[in-house]
Each structure stands twice: as C-alpha cells, then as structure tokens.
Amino acid sequence: MKTKTVYKATAYPLQKTIKYFRFHFLVVLSLSLLVLVNVNVNAALPVLDSQGNRLPTLAPMLERAMPAVVNIATSSTITIQQNPLLRDPFFRRFFDIPDQPQTRRSQSLGSGVVVDAEKGYILTNNHVIDKADVIMVTFKSGHSLKAKLIGTDPATDIAVIQVTPTDDLILTALPLANSDQLRVGDFAIAIGNPFGLGQTVTSGIVSALGRSGLGIEGYEDFIQTDASINPGNSGGALVSLNGKLIGINTAILSKSGGNVGIGFAIPINMANAIMQQLVTHGEVQRGKLGAQAQDLSPDLAKAFGISNADKITGAVITQVDSHSAAERAGLKAGDIVIRFNGKPVRNASVLRNRVGLLRIGERVELVVLREGQRKTLVAKVAGEQNLNQFKAEHPRLQGATFSNITKGSPLYKQIKGVIVSGIERGSPAWMAGLRKNDVVTSVNRVPVGNLQDFRKASNTSPTLLLNIRRKSGSLFLYLQ
C-alpha cells in the first residue's frame, strides 16, 4: 500500500539550500540562457487585449501585500546526544579519546507576516523559531532586524515575535480577513521564502476547508490550497485577491517533501485568537468544557431516531465529566451538538477546536438535539487543570510533582521533557530513585515533551522505564 506523508512547510536548513542550488545549477543556467534569448519577446507582450481592455493582473495587490511578508532566519544551539562512556574522563584518557563536542549550531529559514505595524508584531509558525537563540527578520526592503519572542503555542503551531522598527524602516501590516467566510473555490495567493530563495508568490484556490485529523498539530482546522507551498514557506501568508490575510502557511502533503498541490494553512481567525492570548498572557490559557465527543455518522443519527439523518451534522457527546462546565450547563451523554456559539458544528474536531480557543470564563451557547428535540444550553468555560504541574497517579511515582520546562529555565532550549519540580523524601517516587530537578525525557521508550505526553505515557503500563537526565549525565530507572 502506498503511504502518504505530511510535512511541515518547515524552516528550511541552510545546508539543504546550498545542496539544492549546487544540484540544480545547470538547470538554472539553462533557464537563464532561455530568458536572455526571449527577453525582447517578453518585453513586447501586450498589456491590452484585442478589444483595448487592460489585461487583469495581481501586481497592484501584491505591491501592497508583499512588504508585510518577511523572511525569518534563526540559529540555535543543539545538545549532541552521546554515549555516557564518552563523557567519562577516565574512559577517554585510558583509550586516548579526544574531548567530544557537547553542542552544535543549527541554522534554518522560514517566513512570517507583519500583522501589527505599530507594535511590530509578526505571526509565524512555532516550528520556525522553536528553540532559536537568535531570530533575525529580513524585510522586502532589505532591512534586517533582530526579533524577540513574545509567545508560542505548539498545539496550534503559532508563534508571535516582535521587532522594533528603525527610523528608516516603516512597517507594513496585512489586514486580516474573516476566514469563517471562506468558500471552496476562492482564489488564494501564497507568499513566502521557499528554499531560502527569497520572497516568492504562487497562486491557486481554496481546495477544502476544515481539514483535521492529519496529526500535524493538536488543534487542526486547516485551509487546504493548491497554491504552491514548499519548505521555507512556513509562517508565510495566504492572502485573498483583495490582499487580506486569510491564513498562515504551515504544512504540505507530499511523498518527497516538495509541493504536489496539497498545502495547508492555519485560518487567520484561529491564528488571531491565539495571538491575542500570547500577547496578553505570554501563553494560551485554554478553556475546558469537560465533555468528550465523537463524530455523528449517518448510522448513529438513525440510531438516535433523527428523521433527516443525511442532512444533520454534529458531534455526539459520549461522556460528561463530574463537576465540569458541561455538567453544570446540563449537557448529557447522547446529546448531539449541532451549533456552538451560533456556528454549525460539522464534527467532533470542530467542537474541540472551538472549545480550545475559548478563554477561561467565557460563556458559550450550545444547541443540541436530545431525543429529537432542540435544546439551547449555556456553559461557562472552565480552565484546564494542572496546566503547568502534575502530581503523578502511578503508584510508583506517588510523592513526585512534575512540571513543564519553563521558558526561563536554561534547559528550555536544550532538552525536551518534564522536570521533577518536587519530591517527598521517603515516598514511592523517592524510593524508586527519582530526585528533584531530574528531567524525564521518555517513558517506556516513548519521548515526552510536556506534561500532556507524560500523563498519557505514564498511565499505560503498571511498569515504567524512565529515561532520566540528571545534571550532566543520563540514566534509566525501571519502576515495577
């Protein structure tokens, strides 16, 4: 069976760029010669049709939009994983092994969009600037500025950075469209920095809306487009024909990593909602409804006695948590949510996305079908519990408190995992060998990058094999 792979339209490594140009040098040279041969012919192309009408062009719109799209170059320090023996001075001295480098520098390229010229805010993808030590932004004018990170949200792959313009640089921002009004067939223009070539424009249409279940991000509601998106386009702009920003280019579906006409962009309404929280709080404080749901299939609709089952879409509530916002609102298992805050609910992913984008304390209106009757429920969104701390429930981990590695920690850009932020002396976790400030990087050989990963991995087996980073060394702990 042929497989298909989803690639992020990633921040493109400089080393690959150099290899790419070397490999295609002869092709580029040939094309250049063709351009020189045909330059006089192209110069003679008409600007008017046979009736004297001016031919359509996107040039005026692009002249306004392109200055708002920037190239982003990052550099970061990556810790090199080594065999513990190579870190042992006695072992190296005995076998005359020279000191091994502990880190290496990495550089990559991507794109971004100025969305607030006055404050210098730029939207891009989290994976473009992830773990970057230095973020440099280059504008169409050729000016380069160092940017600072305002906040990131890996769950949606959105990041906000900020620059301070100089006296000789006036920022241009793209106006935001209402991505909820997009329709399949609308024209779309992608602007970005593919393969590090520099600012490039491609055109296409909106091929589909509401794409989810791709496994790219935690929250997915992608715009699909056939406008050419390639590595390096990440964080670039997807704009409408009137020059408004409709999405942030993020990923492509491809077997080779190159464009095949299936690209994905984060809708600007979602990106803007995330940006507002990042600017205000530095992180996303997600709301929680306290209910689980699944898609409403035609068979399920018939089972629930819905007469026009083929015309109804929604999400079936499968579980309501005790003492949750959903329970207080009167939501019950078996309810079919068909509208959320006045907007139709196509499936369970749409419901999850909309709840996840709400701020804590917001009131939401849900229209549900219950035993064939419509009901309107109002819920006040609660906050997610244990966002930054987690007391493990596993018997062998009791007594330990785990936390995400915060941005202020020196470990933040060096390692992925969760840190033991507290431990009770003599507790099962202590007796198992865990100590404060240990960093758990994997559970049962499954990498864990945050508390959500750790919760999931640590509740799947009665025995746990933990990979621990302790100071400058590493070890495994087997808990049974």
Secondary structure, 3 states (H helix, E strand, C coil): CCCCCEEECCCEEHHHHHHHHHHCHHHHHHHHHHHHHHHHHHHCCCCECCCCCECCCCHHHHHHHHHHEEEEEEEEEEECCCCHHHHCHHHHHHCCCCCCCCEEEEEEEEEEEEEECCCCEEEEEHHHHCCCCEEEEECCCCCEEEEEEEEEECCCCEEEEECCCCCCCCCCCCCECCHHHCCCCCEEEEEECHHHCCCEEEEEEEEEEEECCCCCCCCCCEEEECCCCCCCCCCCEEECCCCCEEEEEEEEECCCCCCCCCEEEEEHHHHHHHHHHHHHHCCCCEEECCEEEEECCHHHHHHCCCCCHHHCCCEEEEEECCCCHHHHHCCCCCCEEEEECCEECCCHHHHHHHHHCCECCCEEEEEEEECCEEEEEEEECEECCCCCEEECCCHHHCCEEEEECCCCCCCCCCCCCEEEEEECCCCHHHHHCCCCCCEEEEECCEECCCHHHHHHHHCCCCCEEEEEEECCEEEEEEEC
